[in-house]
Amino acid sequence: MNTSPAGGPTSSKDGGHRPFAGKVALVTGASSGLGEAAALALAERGAKVVLAARRSDRCQALAGRIRAAGGEAWAVQADVSRAADVAAMIAAALDRFGRLDCAVNNAGIAGPMRTPLAEVEEAQWDAVMEVNLKGVWLCMKHEIPAMLAGGGGAIVNVASIYGLKPSDVGHSAYAASKHGVVGLTRSAASDYGQQALRINAVAPGYTRSEMVDTGRPGAAEHYARMVARHGGMRRLGEAREAANAIAWLCSDEAGYVNGAVLEVDGGGATRMY
């Protein structure tokens, strides 16, 4: 649910601060939106970034931008719903950079929208769960051993505000999958927190992206209504804003944060005025 950011690793506002220098980060769904923004945010902070998505051409282009700005990046084609692809993705990261310190499990699909639960087709339900929930599980299944072998690390799973409350826009499969991501995150955090491996999630609100595209006919009005109901700041989020939260959760500054689900949604919209 996010937009492609401008700039690259040299656009950091932190004056060259590189807390991820020497670390390797993996980002799934890195071809656009929040995945792209997270990859850029980590690269700006000094990480060597592995970019994974089904659309390899976009990842290759992003890797080129990061390298042109002085960073290190490697693109890998992967469908996170396929175990063989995920295993190969982690192997490629280790072959290229020798270790894995951080992972952002962002790949996801919207599935049917504005569709009451009983009208969702079984194939639609399965497709959403395969990518959004099974994909996160598969990624962690392969990321965790790689990180433990290197002494620990940090994983951030991308959930949604609809992983914390019901969908009121006919988005039941998506909401169920994101509730699953929250449960998976908290359970894995309990499993591995004593092994120097932190696992957290972010729950973005409505954020500009291919999924949240205000350029479609009638979309601007629709999303204006949505942010009025779901966002205390009454605006769409920007991918960069969620990416900064992800980078913080991956960093040593969040060293005592484990099993958390950080809402990045402009605040709740419940108000009396």
C-alpha atoms as an extended CHARMM CRD file, in Angstrom:
* protein
*
       273  EXT
         1         1  MET       CA              0.0000000000        0.0000000000        0.0000000000  PROA      1               0.0000000000
         2         2  ASN       CA              2.7740000000        2.4590000000       -0.7410000000  PROA      2               0.0000000000
         3         3  THR       CA              4.3800000000        4.7890000000       -3.2290000000  PROA      3               0.0000000000
         4         4  SER       CA              7.7350000000        4.7820000000       -4.9750000000  PROA      4               0.0000000000
         5         5  PRO       CA              9.9960000000        7.3580000000       -3.2710000000  PROA      5               0.0000000000
         6         6  ALA       CA             12.2330000000        9.8410000000       -4.9620000000  PROA      6               0.0000000000
         7         7  GLY       CA             15.9400000000        9.8920000000       -4.4250000000  PROA      7               0.0000000000
         8         8  GLY       CA             18.3880000000        7.1560000000       -3.4870000000  PROA      8               0.0000000000
         9         9  PRO       CA             21.0560000000        6.3660000000       -0.9550000000  PROA      9               0.0000000000
        10        10  THR       CA             22.6140000000        9.8050000000       -1.2460000000  PROA      10              0.0000000000
        11        11  SER       CA             19.3420000000       11.5300000000       -0.3340000000  PROA      11              0.0000000000
        12        12  SER       CA             19.6050000000       10.6550000000        3.3710000000  PROA      12              0.0000000000
        13        13  LYS       CA             18.8420000000       13.5380000000        5.7120000000  PROA      13              0.0000000000
        14        14  ASP       CA             20.8920000000       12.0840000000        8.5430000000  PROA      14              0.0000000000
        15        15  GLY       CA             24.1630000000       13.6260000000        7.4450000000  PROA      15              0.0000000000
        16        16  GLY       CA             25.7850000000       10.4000000000        6.3380000000  PROA      16              0.0000000000
        17        17  HSD       CA             24.9350000000        8.3610000000        9.4540000000  PROA      17              0.0000000000
        18        18  ARG       CA             25.3820000000        4.7000000000        8.4720000000  PROA      18              0.0000000000
        19        19  PRO       CA             24.1610000000        2.4610000000       11.3130000000  PROA      19              0.0000000000
        20        20  PHE       CA             23.8860000000       -0.5140000000        8.9500000000  PROA      20              0.0000000000
        21        21  ALA       CA             27.4270000000       -0.3670000000        7.6130000000  PROA      21              0.0000000000
        22        22  GLY       CA             28.6800000000       -3.9190000000        7.1280000000  PROA      22              0.0000000000
        23        23  LYS       CA             25.2060000000       -5.4040000000        7.4960000000  PROA      23              0.0000000000
        24        24  VAL       CA             23.1700000000       -7.2470000000        4.8820000000  PROA      24              0.0000000000
        25        25  ALA       CA             19.4410000000       -6.6800000000        4.4950000000  PROA      25              0.0000000000
        26        26  LEU       CA             16.8700000000       -8.5320000000        2.4070000000  PROA      26              0.0000000000
        27        27  VAL       CA             13.6660000000       -6.8680000000        1.1990000000  PROA      27              0.0000000000
        28        28  THR       CA             10.8690000000       -8.8040000000       -0.4850000000  PROA      28              0.0000000000
        29        29  GLY       CA              8.3480000000       -7.0620000000       -2.6930000000  PROA      29              0.0000000000
        30        30  ALA       CA             11.1220000000       -4.5920000000       -3.4380000000  PROA      30              0.0000000000
        31        31  SER       CA              9.9610000000       -3.7540000000       -6.9580000000  PROA      31              0.0000000000
        32        32  SER       CA              7.7430000000       -0.8420000000       -5.8810000000  PROA      32              0.0000000000
        33        33  GLY       CA              5.9920000000        0.9310000000       -3.0420000000  PROA      33              0.0000000000
        34        34  LEU       CA              6.9750000000        0.2620000000        0.5340000000  PROA      34              0.0000000000
        35        35  GLY       CA              9.4530000000       -2.4420000000       -0.4840000000  PROA      35              0.0000000000
        36        36  GLU       CA             11.3150000000       -0.0300000000       -2.7170000000  PROA      36              0.0000000000
        37        37  ALA       CA             11.2380000000        2.6640000000       -0.0490000000  PROA      37              0.0000000000
        38        38  ALA       CA             12.5070000000        0.2550000000        2.6210000000  PROA      38              0.0000000000
        39        39  ALA       CA             15.3530000000       -0.8780000000        0.3820000000  PROA      39              0.0000000000
        40        40  LEU       CA             16.3990000000        2.7190000000       -0.2400000000  PROA      40              0.0000000000
        41        41  ALA       CA             16.1500000000        3.6050000000        3.4470000000  PROA      41              0.0000000000
        42        42  LEU       CA             18.3750000000        0.6880000000        4.4270000000  PROA      42              0.0000000000
        43        43  ALA       CA             20.8510000000        1.3810000000        1.6300000000  PROA      43              0.0000000000
        44        44  GLU       CA             21.0740000000        5.0220000000        2.6980000000  PROA      44              0.0000000000
        45        45  ARG       CA             21.9960000000        3.8300000000        6.1580000000  PROA      45              0.0000000000
        46        46  GLY       CA             24.8230000000        1.6760000000        4.8280000000  PROA      46              0.0000000000
        47        47  ALA       CA             23.2710000000       -1.7610000000        4.3720000000  PROA      47              0.0000000000
        48        48  LYS       CA             24.0870000000       -4.0780000000        1.5120000000  PROA      48              0.0000000000
        49        49  VAL       CA             20.6160000000       -4.8050000000        0.1760000000  PROA      49              0.0000000000
        50        50  VAL       CA             19.2070000000       -7.8850000000       -1.5440000000  PROA      50              0.0000000000
        51        51  LEU       CA             16.1200000000       -6.9450000000       -3.5590000000  PROA      51              0.0000000000
        52        52  ALA       CA             13.5840000000       -9.6910000000       -4.2200000000  PROA      52              0.0000000000
        53        53  ALA       CA             10.3240000000       -9.6480000000       -6.1840000000  PROA      53              0.0000000000
        54        54  ARG       CA              8.5350000000      -11.3840000000       -9.0130000000  PROA      54              0.0000000000
        55        55  ARG       CA              9.1960000000       -8.3790000000      -11.2690000000  PROA      55              0.0000000000
        56        56  SER       CA             12.9380000000       -8.7710000000      -11.5650000000  PROA      56              0.0000000000
        57        57  ASP       CA             13.3270000000       -5.9730000000      -14.0950000000  PROA      57              0.0000000000
        58        58  ARG       CA             12.1930000000       -3.4090000000      -11.5500000000  PROA      58              0.0000000000
        59        59  CYS       CA             14.4960000000       -4.8350000000       -8.8990000000  PROA      59              0.0000000000
        60        60  GLN       CA             17.3910000000       -4.7240000000      -11.3400000000  PROA      60              0.0000000000
        61        61  ALA       CA             16.6370000000       -1.0620000000      -12.0370000000  PROA      61              0.0000000000
        62        62  LEU       CA             16.4770000000       -0.2620000000       -8.3110000000  PROA      62              0.0000000000
        63        63  ALA       CA             19.7380000000       -2.1180000000       -7.6910000000  PROA      63              0.0000000000
        64        64  GLY       CA             21.3100000000        0.0030000000      -10.4070000000  PROA      64              0.0000000000
        65        65  ARG       CA             20.1090000000        3.1970000000       -8.7250000000  PROA      65              0.0000000000
        66        66  ILE       CA             21.5280000000        2.1090000000       -5.3810000000  PROA      66              0.0000000000
        67        67  ARG       CA             24.8870000000        1.1540000000       -6.9000000000  PROA      67              0.0000000000
        68        68  ALA       CA             25.0360000000        4.4040000000       -8.8770000000  PROA      68              0.0000000000
        69        69  ALA       CA             24.6420000000        6.2870000000       -5.5990000000  PROA      69              0.0000000000
        70        70  GLY       CA             27.5390000000        4.3880000000       -4.0410000000  PROA      70              0.0000000000
        71        71  GLY       CA             25.6470000000        1.6080000000       -2.2880000000  PROA      71              0.0000000000
        72        72  GLU       CA             25.6400000000       -2.1570000000       -2.7250000000  PROA      72              0.0000000000
        73        73  ALA       CA             22.6050000000       -4.0630000000       -3.9610000000  PROA      73              0.0000000000
        74        74  TRP       CA             21.7610000000       -7.3440000000       -5.6360000000  PROA      74              0.0000000000
        75        75  ALA       CA             18.4760000000       -8.2560000000       -7.3430000000  PROA      75              0.0000000000
        76        76  VAL       CA             16.8780000000      -11.7000000000       -7.1340000000  PROA      76              0.0000000000
        77        77  GLN       CA             13.6610000000      -12.8940000000       -8.7700000000  PROA      77              0.0000000000
        78        78  ALA       CA             11.4490000000      -14.7260000000       -6.2880000000  PROA      78              0.0000000000
        79        79  ASP       CA              7.8370000000      -15.6530000000       -5.6830000000  PROA      79              0.0000000000
        80        80  VAL       CA              7.5480000000      -15.8610000000       -1.8950000000  PROA      80              0.0000000000
        81        81  SER       CA              4.6550000000      -18.3240000000       -2.1120000000  PROA      81              0.0000000000
        82        82  ARG       CA              7.0480000000      -20.9390000000       -3.5460000000  PROA      82              0.0000000000
        83        83  ALA       CA              9.3740000000      -22.6960000000       -1.1220000000  PROA      83              0.0000000000
        84        84  ALA       CA             12.0320000000      -23.3400000000       -3.7640000000  PROA      84              0.0000000000
        85        85  ASP       CA             12.1170000000      -19.6530000000       -4.7260000000  PROA      85              0.0000000000
        86        86  VAL       CA             12.4870000000      -18.5740000000       -1.0940000000  PROA      86              0.0000000000
        87        87  ALA       CA             15.2600000000      -21.0670000000       -0.4220000000  PROA      87              0.0000000000
        88        88  ALA       CA             17.0790000000      -19.9020000000       -3.5580000000  PROA      88              0.0000000000
        89        89  MET       CA             16.5920000000      -16.2600000000       -2.5440000000  PROA      89              0.0000000000
        90        90  ILE       CA             18.2860000000      -16.7920000000        0.8170000000  PROA      90              0.0000000000
        91        91  ALA       CA             21.0430000000      -18.8600000000       -0.7900000000  PROA      91              0.0000000000
        92        92  ALA       CA             21.6620000000      -16.0590000000       -3.2900000000  PROA      92              0.0000000000
        93        93  ALA       CA             21.9230000000      -13.5040000000       -0.4900000000  PROA      93              0.0000000000
        94        94  LEU       CA             24.4270000000      -15.6460000000        1.3940000000  PROA      94              0.0000000000
        95        95  ASP       CA             26.4070000000      -16.4380000000       -1.7460000000  PROA      95              0.0000000000
        96        96  ARG       CA             26.6100000000      -12.7820000000       -2.6770000000  PROA      96              0.0000000000
        97        97  PHE       CA             27.2550000000      -11.1500000000        0.6970000000  PROA      97              0.0000000000
        98        98  GLY       CA             28.1320000000      -14.0020000000        3.0750000000  PROA      98              0.0000000000
        99        99  ARG       CA             25.5760000000      -13.2440000000        5.7990000000  PROA      99              0.0000000000
       100       100  LEU       CA             22.0740000000      -11.9880000000        6.5330000000  PROA      100             0.0000000000
       101       101  ASP       CA             21.4000000000       -9.4680000000        9.3080000000  PROA      101             0.0000000000
       102       102  CYS       CA             17.9960000000       -7.9680000000        8.5350000000  PROA      102             0.0000000000
       103       103  ALA       CA             14.9310000000       -8.9240000000        6.5360000000  PROA      103             0.0000000000
       104       104  VAL       CA             11.8230000000       -7.0000000000        5.5400000000  PROA      104             0.0000000000
       105       105  ASN       CA              9.0370000000       -9.3610000000        4.5330000000  PROA      105             0.0000000000
       106       106  ASN       CA              6.8930000000       -6.9940000000        2.5280000000  PROA      106             0.0000000000
       107       107  ALA       CA              5.6530000000       -8.9260000000       -0.5210000000  PROA      107             0.0000000000
       108       108  GLY       CA              1.8670000000       -9.0100000000       -0.6280000000  PROA      108             0.0000000000
       109       109  ILE       CA             -1.2300000000       -8.7530000000       -2.7830000000  PROA      109             0.0000000000
       110       110  ALA       CA             -4.5710000000       -7.0480000000       -2.2360000000  PROA      110             0.0000000000
       111       111  GLY       CA             -6.9500000000       -9.7910000000       -3.2990000000  PROA      111             0.0000000000
       112       112  PRO       CA            -10.6670000000       -9.1060000000       -3.8070000000  PROA      112             0.0000000000
       113       113  MET       CA            -11.8930000000       -5.7310000000       -2.6040000000  PROA      113             0.0000000000
       114       114  ARG       CA            -15.3880000000       -4.4170000000       -1.9520000000  PROA      114             0.0000000000
       115       115  THR       CA            -16.4960000000       -8.0490000000       -1.9140000000  PROA      115             0.0000000000
       116       116  PRO       CA            -18.5800000000       -9.4980000000        0.9470000000  PROA      116             0.0000000000
       117       117  LEU       CA            -17.0210000000      -12.5710000000        2.5460000000  PROA      117             0.0000000000
       118       118  ALA       CA            -19.4300000000      -15.1290000000        1.1000000000  PROA      118             0.0000000000
       119       119  GLU       CA            -18.7650000000      -13.8190000000       -2.4140000000  PROA      119             0.0000000000
       120       120  VAL       CA            -15.0080000000      -14.3720000000       -2.2580000000  PROA      120             0.0000000000
       121       121  GLU       CA            -13.9900000000      -17.2430000000       -4.5240000000  PROA      121             0.0000000000
       122       122  GLU       CA            -11.8850000000      -20.0640000000       -3.0990000000  PROA      122             0.0000000000
       123       123  ALA       CA             -9.1190000000      -19.3900000000       -5.6150000000  PROA      123             0.0000000000
       124       124  GLN       CA             -9.0440000000      -15.7380000000       -4.5810000000  PROA      124             0.0000000000
       125       125  TRP       CA             -8.8200000000      -16.6660000000       -0.9050000000  PROA      125             0.0000000000
       126       126  ASP       CA             -6.0370000000      -19.1580000000       -1.5570000000  PROA      126             0.0000000000
       127       127  ALA       CA             -4.0330000000      -16.6800000000       -3.6340000000  PROA      127             0.0000000000
       128       128  VAL       CA             -4.0650000000      -14.0710000000       -0.8690000000  PROA      128             0.0000000000
       129       129  MET       CA             -3.0930000000      -16.5570000000        1.8290000000  PROA      129             0.0000000000
       130       130  GLU       CA             -0.3430000000      -18.0990000000       -0.3080000000  PROA      130             0.0000000000
       131       131  VAL       CA              1.4570000000      -14.7680000000       -0.7360000000  PROA      131             0.0000000000
       132       132  ASN       CA              0.5230000000      -12.6880000000        2.3020000000  PROA      132             0.0000000000
       133       133  LEU       CA              0.6550000000      -15.3320000000        5.0330000000  PROA      133             0.0000000000
       134       134  LYS       CA              2.3890000000      -18.4560000000        3.7730000000  PROA      134             0.0000000000
       135       135  GLY       CA              4.9430000000      -16.2350000000        2.0380000000  PROA      135             0.0000000000
       136       136  VAL       CA              5.8770000000      -14.5320000000        5.3080000000  PROA      136             0.0000000000
       137       137  TRP       CA              6.1360000000      -17.9060000000        7.0490000000  PROA      137             0.0000000000
       138       138  LEU       CA              8.3230000000      -19.3380000000        4.2770000000  PROA      138             0.0000000000
       139       139  CYS       CA             10.5890000000      -16.2980000000        4.3270000000  PROA      139             0.0000000000
       140       140  MET       CA             11.0580000000      -16.4870000000        8.1040000000  PROA      140             0.0000000000
       141       141  LYS       CA             11.5680000000      -20.2570000000        7.9150000000  PROA      141             0.0000000000
       142       142  HSD       CA             14.6290000000      -19.6730000000        5.7250000000  PROA      142             0.0000000000
       143       143  GLU       CA             15.7670000000      -16.2840000000        7.0800000000  PROA      143             0.0000000000
       144       144  ILE       CA             15.9060000000      -17.3770000000       10.7160000000  PROA      144             0.0000000000
       145       145  PRO       CA             18.5530000000      -20.1260000000       10.3340000000  PROA      145             0.0000000000
       146       146  ALA       CA             20.6850000000      -17.8060000000        8.2070000000  PROA      146             0.0000000000
       147       147  MET       CA             20.5240000000      -15.0630000000       10.8500000000  PROA      147             0.0000000000
       148       148  LEU       CA             21.1470000000      -17.4130000000       13.7620000000  PROA      148             0.0000000000
       149       149  ALA       CA             24.2290000000      -18.7000000000       11.9720000000  PROA      149             0.0000000000
       150       150  GLY       CA             25.5400000000      -15.1240000000       11.9620000000  PROA      150             0.0000000000
       151       151  GLY       CA             24.7490000000      -14.4680000000       15.6240000000  PROA      151             0.0000000000
       152       152  GLY       CA             21.2770000000      -12.9460000000       15.3340000000  PROA      152             0.0000000000
       153       153  GLY       CA             19.4850000000      -10.1880000000       13.5090000000  PROA      153             0.0000000000
       154       154  ALA       CA             16.1680000000       -8.4450000000       13.0090000000  PROA      154             0.0000000000
       155       155  ILE       CA             13.0950000000       -9.2480000000       10.9310000000  PROA      155             0.0000000000
       156       156  VAL       CA             10.2620000000       -6.8450000000       10.1570000000  PROA      156             0.0000000000
       157       157  ASN       CA              7.0560000000       -8.2080000000        8.6750000000  PROA      157             0.0000000000
       158       158  VAL       CA              4.6880000000       -5.8380000000        6.9010000000  PROA      158             0.0000000000
       159       159  ALA       CA              1.1660000000       -6.2540000000        8.2260000000  PROA      159             0.0000000000
       160       160  SER       CA             -1.5510000000       -3.5810000000        7.9440000000  PROA      160             0.0000000000
       161       161  ILE       CA             -4.0230000000       -1.6490000000       10.0460000000  PROA      161             0.0000000000
       162       162  TYR       CA             -6.3660000000       -4.3820000000        8.8330000000  PROA      162             0.0000000000
       163       163  GLY       CA             -4.2490000000       -6.8470000000       10.7740000000  PROA      163             0.0000000000
       164       164  LEU       CA             -5.4130000000       -5.1210000000       13.9390000000  PROA      164             0.0000000000
       165       165  LYS       CA             -9.0680000000       -4.4350000000       13.1870000000  PROA      165             0.0000000000
       166       166  PRO       CA            -11.7800000000       -5.6730000000       10.8370000000  PROA      166             0.0000000000
       167       167  SER       CA            -11.9620000000       -4.5230000000        7.2650000000  PROA      167             0.0000000000
       168       168  ASP       CA            -14.9810000000       -2.3880000000        6.5060000000  PROA      168             0.0000000000
       169       169  VAL       CA            -14.2950000000       -2.1950000000        2.7750000000  PROA      169             0.0000000000
       170       170  GLY       CA            -15.0630000000       -5.7560000000        1.6790000000  PROA      170             0.0000000000
       171       171  HSD       CA            -11.4490000000       -6.8760000000        2.0830000000  PROA      171             0.0000000000
       172       172  SER       CA            -11.8930000000       -9.9520000000        4.2550000000  PROA      172             0.0000000000
       173       173  ALA       CA             -9.2060000000      -12.1990000000        2.7650000000  PROA      173             0.0000000000
       174       174  TYR       CA             -6.5960000000       -9.4580000000        3.0140000000  PROA      174             0.0000000000
       175       175  ALA       CA             -7.5920000000       -8.6210000000        6.5850000000  PROA      175             0.0000000000
       176       176  ALA       CA             -7.4820000000      -12.2780000000        7.6170000000  PROA      176             0.0000000000
       177       177  SER       CA             -4.0380000000      -12.7030000000        6.0820000000  PROA      177             0.0000000000
       178       178  LYS       CA             -2.6920000000       -9.6380000000        7.8660000000  PROA      178             0.0000000000
       179       179  HSD       CA             -4.1710000000      -10.7500000000       11.1950000000  PROA      179             0.0000000000
       180       180  GLY       CA             -2.2330000000      -13.9520000000       10.5420000000  PROA      180             0.0000000000
       181       181  VAL       CA              0.9720000000      -11.9880000000        9.9510000000  PROA      181             0.0000000000
       182       182  VAL       CA              0.5270000000      -10.2820000000       13.3240000000  PROA      182             0.0000000000
       183       183  GLY       CA              0.0490000000      -13.6180000000       15.0860000000  PROA      183             0.0000000000
       184       184  LEU       CA              2.9670000000      -15.1660000000       13.2330000000  PROA      184             0.0000000000
       185       185  THR       CA              5.2160000000      -12.2290000000       14.1270000000  PROA      185             0.0000000000
       186       186  ARG       CA              4.4160000000      -12.3140000000       17.8310000000  PROA      186             0.0000000000
       187       187  SER       CA              4.7650000000      -16.0950000000       18.0270000000  PROA      187             0.0000000000
       188       188  ALA       CA              8.1180000000      -16.1240000000       16.2160000000  PROA      188             0.0000000000
       189       189  ALA       CA              9.3460000000      -13.2780000000       18.4380000000  PROA      189             0.0000000000
       190       190  SER       CA              8.6540000000      -15.4550000000       21.4690000000  PROA      190             0.0000000000
       191       191  ASP       CA             10.4080000000      -18.4270000000       19.8770000000  PROA      191             0.0000000000
       192       192  TYR       CA             13.6480000000      -16.6240000000       19.0320000000  PROA      192             0.0000000000
       193       193  GLY       CA             13.9060000000      -13.5480000000       21.2710000000  PROA      193             0.0000000000
       194       194  GLN       CA             16.4570000000      -15.2670000000       23.5380000000  PROA      194             0.0000000000
       195       195  GLN       CA             18.7240000000      -15.9930000000       20.5770000000  PROA      195             0.0000000000
       196       196  ALA       CA             19.5730000000      -12.3780000000       19.6540000000  PROA      196             0.0000000000
       197       197  LEU       CA             16.9110000000      -12.3980000000       16.9500000000  PROA      197             0.0000000000
       198       198  ARG       CA             14.1790000000       -9.7520000000       17.1240000000  PROA      198             0.0000000000
       199       199  ILE       CA             10.9970000000      -10.1010000000       15.0800000000  PROA      199             0.0000000000
       200       200  ASN       CA              8.5570000000       -7.2050000000       14.7720000000  PROA      200             0.0000000000
       201       201  ALA       CA              5.9330000000       -5.8930000000       12.3790000000  PROA      201             0.0000000000
       202       202  VAL       CA              4.6840000000       -2.6090000000       11.0220000000  PROA      202             0.0000000000
       203       203  ALA       CA              1.0060000000       -1.9680000000       10.3770000000  PROA      203             0.0000000000
       204       204  PRO       CA              0.7450000000        0.7750000000        7.7510000000  PROA      204             0.0000000000
       205       205  GLY       CA             -2.4580000000        2.6710000000        7.1780000000  PROA      205             0.0000000000
       206       206  TYR       CA             -3.5760000000        3.9220000000        3.7850000000  PROA      206             0.0000000000
       207       207  THR       CA             -0.3020000000        4.7460000000        2.0270000000  PROA      207             0.0000000000
       208       208  ARG       CA              0.3030000000        5.8330000000       -1.5650000000  PROA      208             0.0000000000
       209       209  SER       CA              1.2140000000        2.9080000000       -3.8310000000  PROA      209             0.0000000000
       210       210  GLU       CA              0.1600000000        0.8440000000       -6.7990000000  PROA      210             0.0000000000
       211       211  MET       CA             -2.4990000000       -0.5860000000       -4.4860000000  PROA      211             0.0000000000
       212       212  VAL       CA             -3.5610000000        2.8400000000       -3.1960000000  PROA      212             0.0000000000
       213       213  ASP       CA             -3.5440000000        4.7410000000       -6.4830000000  PROA      213             0.0000000000
       214       214  THR       CA             -5.3700000000        8.0510000000       -6.3040000000  PROA      214             0.0000000000
       215       215  GLY       CA             -5.1120000000        8.4340000000      -10.0980000000  PROA      215             0.0000000000
       216       216  ARG       CA             -7.8080000000        5.8670000000      -10.8310000000  PROA      216             0.0000000000
       217       217  PRO       CA            -11.3010000000        7.2300000000      -11.5960000000  PROA      217             0.0000000000
       218       218  GLY       CA            -13.0730000000        8.0080000000       -8.3410000000  PROA      218             0.0000000000
       219       219  ALA       CA            -10.1100000000        6.8620000000       -6.2560000000  PROA      219             0.0000000000
       220       220  ALA       CA             -9.2010000000       10.2570000000       -4.8120000000  PROA      220             0.0000000000
       221       221  GLU       CA            -12.6540000000       10.6860000000       -3.3360000000  PROA      221             0.0000000000
       222       222  HSD       CA            -12.6880000000        7.1080000000       -2.0530000000  PROA      222             0.0000000000
       223       223  TYR       CA             -9.3590000000        7.4290000000       -0.2560000000  PROA      223             0.0000000000
       224       224  ALA       CA            -10.3230000000       10.8170000000        1.1400000000  PROA      224             0.0000000000
       225       225  ARG       CA            -13.2650000000        9.0920000000        2.8270000000  PROA      225             0.0000000000
       226       226  MET       CA            -11.0220000000        6.2640000000        4.0240000000  PROA      226             0.0000000000
       227       227  VAL       CA             -8.4150000000        8.4880000000        5.6610000000  PROA      227             0.0000000000
       228       228  ALA       CA            -11.1720000000       10.5400000000        7.2860000000  PROA      228             0.0000000000
       229       229  ARG       CA            -12.4040000000        7.3160000000        8.9040000000  PROA      229             0.0000000000
       230       230  HSD       CA             -9.0690000000        5.6430000000        9.6050000000  PROA      230             0.0000000000
       231       231  GLY       CA             -6.3880000000        8.3210000000        9.9020000000  PROA      231             0.0000000000
       232       232  GLY       CA             -6.1070000000       10.9680000000       12.5940000000  PROA      232             0.0000000000
       233       233  MET       CA             -3.9760000000       13.1310000000       10.3060000000  PROA      233             0.0000000000
       234       234  ARG       CA             -6.5720000000       12.9760000000        7.4990000000  PROA      234             0.0000000000
       235       235  ARG       CA             -4.0700000000       12.2690000000        4.7380000000  PROA      235             0.0000000000
       236       236  LEU       CA             -2.5050000000        9.3270000000        2.9710000000  PROA      236             0.0000000000
       237       237  GLY       CA              0.8250000000        8.1160000000        4.2320000000  PROA      237             0.0000000000
       238       238  GLU       CA              3.9710000000        8.1540000000        2.1520000000  PROA      238             0.0000000000
       239       239  ALA       CA              6.0430000000        5.0180000000        1.6440000000  PROA      239             0.0000000000
       240       240  ARG       CA              9.1050000000        6.7520000000        3.0300000000  PROA      240             0.0000000000
       241       241  GLU       CA              7.3520000000        7.2800000000        6.3660000000  PROA      241             0.0000000000
       242       242  ALA       CA              6.6870000000        3.5700000000        6.8510000000  PROA      242             0.0000000000
       243       243  ALA       CA             10.1620000000        2.7280000000        5.5420000000  PROA      243             0.0000000000
       244       244  ASN       CA             11.7800000000        4.8990000000        8.2110000000  PROA      244             0.0000000000
       245       245  ALA       CA              9.8590000000        2.9930000000       10.8810000000  PROA      245             0.0000000000
       246       246  ILE       CA             11.0520000000       -0.2860000000        9.3820000000  PROA      246             0.0000000000
       247       247  ALA       CA             14.6590000000        0.8910000000        9.3480000000  PROA      247             0.0000000000
       248       248  TRP       CA             14.3880000000        1.8570000000       13.0120000000  PROA      248             0.0000000000
       249       249  LEU       CA             12.9710000000       -1.5460000000       13.9600000000  PROA      249             0.0000000000
       250       250  CYS       CA             15.8630000000       -3.2050000000       12.1220000000  PROA      250             0.0000000000
       251       251  SER       CA             18.4300000000       -1.0200000000       13.8650000000  PROA      251             0.0000000000
       252       252  ASP       CA             20.2520000000       -1.4630000000       17.1610000000  PROA      252             0.0000000000
       253       253  GLU       CA             18.3080000000        1.5260000000       18.4620000000  PROA      253             0.0000000000
       254       254  ALA       CA             15.3160000000       -0.8130000000       18.7220000000  PROA      254             0.0000000000
       255       255  GLY       CA             17.3800000000       -3.4350000000       20.5210000000  PROA      255             0.0000000000
       256       256  TYR       CA             14.7610000000       -4.0820000000       23.2290000000  PROA      256             0.0000000000
       257       257  VAL       CA             11.7690000000       -4.0670000000       20.8690000000  PROA      257             0.0000000000
       258       258  ASN       CA             10.5730000000       -7.5790000000       20.0790000000  PROA      258             0.0000000000
       259       259  GLY       CA              7.1440000000       -8.8920000000       19.1300000000  PROA      259             0.0000000000
       260       260  ALA       CA              5.8450000000       -5.3710000000       18.6130000000  PROA      260             0.0000000000
       261       261  VAL       CA              3.3980000000       -4.2560000000       15.9330000000  PROA      261             0.0000000000
       262       262  LEU       CA              4.0930000000       -0.6200000000       15.1510000000  PROA      262             0.0000000000
       263       263  GLU       CA              1.1650000000        1.2410000000       13.6370000000  PROA      263             0.0000000000
       264       264  VAL       CA              2.2200000000        3.7480000000       10.9640000000  PROA      264             0.0000000000
       265       265  ASP       CA             -1.1830000000        5.1590000000       10.1280000000  PROA      265             0.0000000000
       266       266  GLY       CA             -1.2930000000        8.8070000000       11.1750000000  PROA      266             0.0000000000
       267       267  GLY       CA             -3.0790000000        7.9090000000       14.3870000000  PROA      267             0.0000000000
       268       268  GLY       CA             -6.5360000000        6.5540000000       14.9970000000  PROA      268             0.0000000000
       269       269  ALA       CA             -9.4340000000        8.5180000000       13.5880000000  PROA      269             0.0000000000
       270       270  THR       CA            -11.8560000000        8.2430000000       16.5170000000  PROA      270             0.0000000000
       271       271  ARG       CA            -12.7560000000       11.7910000000       17.4830000000  PROA      271             0.0000000000
       272       272  MET       CA            -15.6910000000       13.8270000000       18.7590000000  PROA      272             0.0000000000
       273       273  TYR       CA            -15.2490000000       16.8340000000       16.4950000000  PROA      273             0.0000000000
